[in-house]
Amino acid sequence: MVARLGGRIPFGPVMDIAEIAADPHLIARDMIVAVDEPGFAAVRIAGVPVKMTATPGGVHARAPFLGEHTRARLIEAGLTHAKTDALIPQRAATEKAMP
């Protein structure tokens, strides 16, 4: 395949998740990382594909559950506790308990 394409078109194998998780190169590049998930054992998710020396990125935590940080974000935005408390029953904002 490389000879036919002349090295002009980048390509690679198509892997399933088990092959990706076992690939030494992808393991070394932190392409699958473990994060804590409340109510579960640590889950494995995709890492950051682009690695930069001066501004390294990475997965440091899980994504929040829907509504998990609603109150804190509304208060940070300048709403009072009373206004935030009023928005939840009106369904203008959501608040979910973590599992």
C-alpha positions in Angstrom: 0.0 0.0 0.0 2.8 2.5 0.9 4.5 1.8 -2.5 1.2 2.4 -4.4 0.5 5.7 -2.6 4.1 6.8 -2.7 4.0 8.1 0.9 1.9 11.1 -0.2 -1.3 10.2 1.6 -1.3 9.6 5.3 -3.1 6.5 6.4 -3.1 3.9 9.1 -5.0 0.9 10.3 -8.6 1.0 11.4 -8.6 -0.5 14.9 -11.4 -1.5 17.2 -11.4 -0.4 20.9 -9.6 -3.5 22.1 -6.8 -3.0 19.6 -6.5 0.7 20.5 -6.4 -0.1 24.2 -3.6 -2.6 23.7 -1.5 -0.6 21.2 1.9 0.2 22.8 2.2 3.5 20.8 -1.2 4.7 21.9 -0.6 3.7 25.5 2.7 5.6 25.5 0.9 8.7 24.2 -1.9 8.5 26.9 -4.6 8.2 24.2 -6.8 6.2 26.6 -6.9 7.6 30.2 -8.7 6.5 33.3 -10.9 8.9 35.2 -12.9 8.4 38.4 -16.7 8.1 37.8 -19.0 8.3 40.9 -20.8 5.1 41.3 -18.5 3.2 39.0 -15.0 1.9 38.9 -12.6 4.2 37.0 -13.7 4.5 33.4 -11.4 4.8 30.4 -11.9 7.7 27.9 -10.1 9.2 25.0 -7.1 11.3 25.8 -5.9 14.5 24.1 -4.6 13.6 20.6 -2.4 16.7 20.0 0.6 16.9 22.3 2.3 20.3 22.7 5.5 21.0 24.6 4.8 24.5 25.8 1.1 24.1 26.5 0.5 20.5 27.4 -3.1 19.5 27.7 -4.6 16.4 29.2 -7.7 14.8 30.7 -7.7 15.6 34.4 -11.3 14.9 35.4 -14.5 13.5 34.1 -17.2 15.6 32.5 -19.8 16.9 34.9 -23.2 15.3 35.1 -26.1 17.3 33.7 -26.9 20.0 36.3 -24.0 19.0 38.6 -22.5 22.5 38.7 -25.6 24.5 37.9 -25.9 26.4 41.2 -22.2 27.3 41.4 -22.1 28.5 37.8 -25.2 30.6 38.2 -23.9 32.2 41.3 -20.5 32.8 39.6 -22.6 34.6 36.8 -23.9 37.0 39.4 -27.3 35.5 40.3 -28.3 35.4 44.0 -29.0 32.2 45.9 -32.7 33.2 46.0 -32.8 33.7 42.2 -31.0 30.4 41.6 -33.4 28.6 43.9 -36.3 30.0 41.9 -35.0 28.9 38.5 -34.7 25.2 39.3 -38.5 24.6 40.0 -39.4 26.7 36.9 -37.2 24.4 34.9 -35.2 27.4 33.6 -32.1 25.6 35.0 -31.6 22.0 35.9 -30.0 20.4 39.0 -29.4 16.7 39.1 -28.2 14.7 42.0 -25.1 12.6 41.2 -25.7 8.8 41.0 
